[in-house]
Amino acid sequence: MFKEEVRKAVDAAKEVFKTSSLFGALIGFLAELSILSAIWYGGNLVVGDVLSVGQLIAFLIYIMNIIGPFTSIAQTWVSWQQSLAASRRVFEILEEKTEETPEEETIDMPPIKGHIVFENVSFTYKDGKEVLRGVNLEVKPGETLALVGPSGAGKSTIVNLLMRFYKPTEGRILIDGIDISKVNPQTLRKQMGIVPQEPFLFALSIRDNIAVGKPDASLEEIIRAAKIAKAHDFITSLSKGYETVIGERGCTLSGGQRQRIAIARAIIRDPRILIFDEATSALDSESEAQIQNALREITKGRTTIIVAHRLSTFRKADRIAVIDEGRVVEEGTHEELMAKKGLYYRLYGNQA
């Protein structure tokens, strides 16, 4: 669905640029043609002593003064078309059906222990594309499960379903024996933490960015979360420490520093379920190594799901599930999967 929306946006942008280019070229051509025509016709009148040179120049100035507003009208028309397209998308979002209100939900999610079960889960997007087919997975409390597979295999979809961003087309997802489709999603997500591939950091202080995960957090809680995420040392090395204001999206920090702040933000609420969705795929080897070194302490006592392309991240996971074409095709430890010499063995060999 996301790829389809991106394709539509790209096609619409291409159409706008095409129309803008053609319309701009046409207006420019007509403007130049009118000036050349005026020079040719006016020149003949000057030669025939019907018009003076001064009058011809004045007439050309009038024409150029008229052409300017017409060119602006053309540019305004293109901007108007872009605005119409944007407004249509805004109204599509406003008219999108929202999640059920808490009153329509059956129960609030009780305190989570972290036992996750996918029972024959399938998922199909609105466009009819089937992403998951009969997925069966179990993650025990405190266990770390790594999801491995080619791009587009359905790994991130599993995470989105667990966070209840979507509902399964078939099957059900249980947390501690409770079907999550029957609970208030807000009470579920408050007990979960997610570290995405590209975390969004605000142009606020580092303290405020970490506290997004728990707005009422004390400075002591923020520092404790930063220490667990291995972010405390670099934060205190900054001139204003935790009060240092970072740029929009954390542009003044390195990729590894941004991710460690995102990890601190995720764990400050002390989630029972922690998800790393491609959290290290955009980092250099040094930054990735720093985050990997922090994983053992970060995941301690939490049910953790790790999604990543770099297979070196998975070696310390308790179990690895290999996803291919929407199915779980292999499952086991790193050593067990290497011994099977299946898809995991080939993927690992390609990166070795």
N, C-alpha and C positions, 0 to 999 in steps of 0.2 A: 504494500500500500504506500509506504514512504517513497519507494522508487518510482511508483506511478505518479505520485504527486510532484516529485522532482522533475520527471519527464514532462508533465503538463506545464510546469513553471518554465522549463527551458524552452519548450515549444512556443509558449506565449511570449517569452522574451525575444526569441528569434523573430516572431511575427512583428513585434513592436519595432525592433531594430530595422527590419526589412522595410516596413511602412515609413519609418522615420527617414531612412536613407533615400528611398524613392521620392518621398514628398519633398524633402530638403533639396534633393538634386533638381527636381522639377521647378521649385520656386526659384532656385539659383539660376537655372537655365533661362526661365522667363524674365528674370530681372536683368540678366546680361543682355538678352535679346532685345528687351525694350530700350536699354541704353544704346546699344549698337544701332538700332533702328532710328532712334532719335538723332544720333550723330550723323548717320547717313542722310536722312531726310533733311535735317537742319543744315547740314553742310551744303546740300544742293541749293537750299534757300539762301544761304550766305553767298554762294557763288553767283546766284541770280540777283543779288542785291535786294532780295525781299526781306532778309533778316540780317541784323548786325551780329558780329561775333559775340558781343556782350549779351545780346538777347538769347543767343544759342546757349551760352554758358549758364545763364540764369535758368533757362528751361531745363537743362540737364541737372542742375542742382535741385529743382523742384521734383524731377523724376526720382532722383536718389532719395530725397526726403520721403517720398511716397512709398518707395520700395522697402525702406526700413521697417515701417509698421506691418506691411504685408508679410515680411519674413518673420517678424515676431508672432504674428497670428499663426503662421505655420508651426512654429515651435510650441506655441501654446496649445495647438490642436493635438500635437503628439503627446504633450504632458497630460492633456485632458484624457486621452485614451489610456495612458498608463494609470491615471488616477481611477478611471472607471474599472479597470481590471483589478486594481488593488482593493477598491471598495467592494467589488463582488466577492473577493476572497474573504474580506472582513465579515461580510454578512453571512457567508457560508460557515465561518467559525462561530458567529453568534447564534446561528440557527442549529448548530450541531447539538445533538441530544447529549445532555450531561449525564453524569453518573447518578444513580439513585441517591436520593437524599437519605440521611441517617434514619429518618422516620420510616422509610420504606424498607430498610434493612431489618433482618431478623434479630441479629445479636451484635454486640460489640465484641471484638476479639479479646479474649482474656490474656493474661500474661503468657508470653510465648516461651516454650522450652526449646523449640528448634527442630522438631521432628517433621521432615518434609516428605510427602509422598505424592508422586504423579501417577495417577491410575488411568492408563489407556488414553492419554491426552492427545487430542488432535486439534489443529487450529487452521482455519482458512480465512484469508482476508476477504474484504467485501468484493474485490475484483475477481474472486473465484480461485485465486492462487493458494494452493495447499502448502503450508510451511512445515507443519508437524503432523506426524501420522503414528498414532498408537504408542506414544512415549510412556514408558514405565520407568520411574526413577524413585529411589529412596535415599534420603540423607538423614543420618541419625544425629541427635543433638550433640553439638560440639565437634562434628565431623567436617572436614574440608573436602569438598567435591570440586574437581576441575572439569570443565566442559571443553572438549577439544573437537576440532573438525574444520573442514574447508570453509571458506567464506560463503555465506548464504545457506549454511546447513541448518540453521534454526536455533543456534546457541542463544543469541540475544532475545529471540522470541520466547524462549523458556523463561528467561529472566523477567521479561515484560509480563508474562502470564502470572508468574509468582508474585510480582508487585501489584497485580490486578489492574494493570493498565488496559488489558484486554481480558475477555473471558474465553475459556476453551470452547471450541465448536462441539467437541465431544469429550467425554471423560470428565474427571474432576481432579482438583488439587487439594490435598489435605495438609494442614499444619496442626500438629498435635491432635490428629484425628478429626479436626473440624474442617468442613468444606468451606474454603475461603470465598466461594461465590455467594455464601449466605451471611457474610459479615460486612460490617461497615468498613470500606477500604481505608478510611482515615485512621481508624483504630488499629488496622493491620500495619500500615506503612509507618506509623509512629514507632513501631517496635522493630523496624528494619532499617538498615543503612546501605546506601549504594554509592560506589565510587565509579563515576563514568569515565569514558576515555578522555573527554575534554571537559573538565569541571568548570562551572561558571563562577568566577570570583567577581565580587563587586568592588567598585572604587571606594572602598572603606578601609578601616584599619584591619590588620590581620586578626586582632581580637574579635572584631565584629563579624568577619568572614567565618571564623570558626564557630562563633555563637549562633550562626544561622541554623545549625543543627539542633540547638537548644537555646532559645532566646533568653531564658532566665538563668543561664549558666553563670557561675561565679568565675573570677579570674583563676582561682585555684583549679577548678574543673577544666578550664580552657588549657591551662599549663599542663595538667596531667594528660589530657588528650593529645596535646602537641608532643609531649615526651614519648608517649606510646607510638605515635606516628613518626618518630624520629625527626620532628620539625623544630623542636625547642632550641637546639644549638644554633641553627642558622637564623632563627627569629631573634634570639638574644644578641646575635652578632650585628644586627641592624642598628642604626643610630637611635631609633625610638622603640626598638623592641616590638612588643605586641601592639603598640599604638602606631606603628608604621603604616601609613596609608599606601596601599598598592594601587596601580593603575587599573583601568577598566579591563576586566577579564584577567587580571593579574599580570599585565604586560611587563611589569618591572621585575618579575620573578622568572626563574628558569622553569622548564617543564617539570623537573623533579620536585622543585619547591612547591609549585602549584598543586601537584598531586598529593604531596604530604599534607598540605593544608586541607585538601579535600578529604583525605583519610581522617584527619583530626576532626573535621566537621561531621563525618559519618559516625565516628565512634564516640563522640562526646555525649550522645544520647544513650550510650551503652546498649546498642541493639543486640537482640538475641540472634538475628540473622543478618549476615554481612555479605554484600555482593560486590565483586570487582568485575565490572563489565568492560573489558579491553582497557583496563586502567593503566597498563604500562606499554601499550603497543606504540605510542607516539614518543616514547622516551629514548634517550641514548642509553648505551650499555651501563655507564656509571650510575646514572639516575635510577635505572631499573634495578641494579644491584643493591642500591641503598634501600629501595622500597622492599625488595625481596628479603633483605636482612631484618626488616621490621615486621614481616608477615607473621612470624611465629608468635610474637607477643600480641600483635593486633588480633589474631584469630583465636587466641587462647580463650576457651570457654564459650566460643560462639560457633554456630552453624555457619559455614562459609561456602559460598559458591564463587569460583573464579572462572572467568571467561577471558581467554587471551589467545593470540596467534603464536606468540613465542612459547614454544613447548618447554623451554628451560624453567618457566614459571611453575609448571605443574609437577615437577619431580618430587617436591616435598608434600604434595597433596595426599590425603589418606586414600582417596580413590579417584579414578579418572573415568569419565564417561565420554566415549567417542560418538559424536553426532555426525550423520551423513544423510543428506536428502531427507531431513526431517525425522529420522529414526535413530534410536540408540543401537549402534551396531557392535560396540565393544565396551566392556566395563572391567575395571580391575586396577591394580597398582601399576606404577611405571614398569617395574620388573616383569610383572605378569603379562602386560600388553606387549612389551618388547619380545618376550618369549613366544607369543602367538604369531608374530611376524605378519600382522594384518595391516589395517589402514593406519593405526597409530604408529606402527613400526616404520611405515613408508613416510608418513608425515615427519616423524622425528629424524629419519635419515635425510630428508630433504633440507632440514635446517642445521644438521650437524656439520 
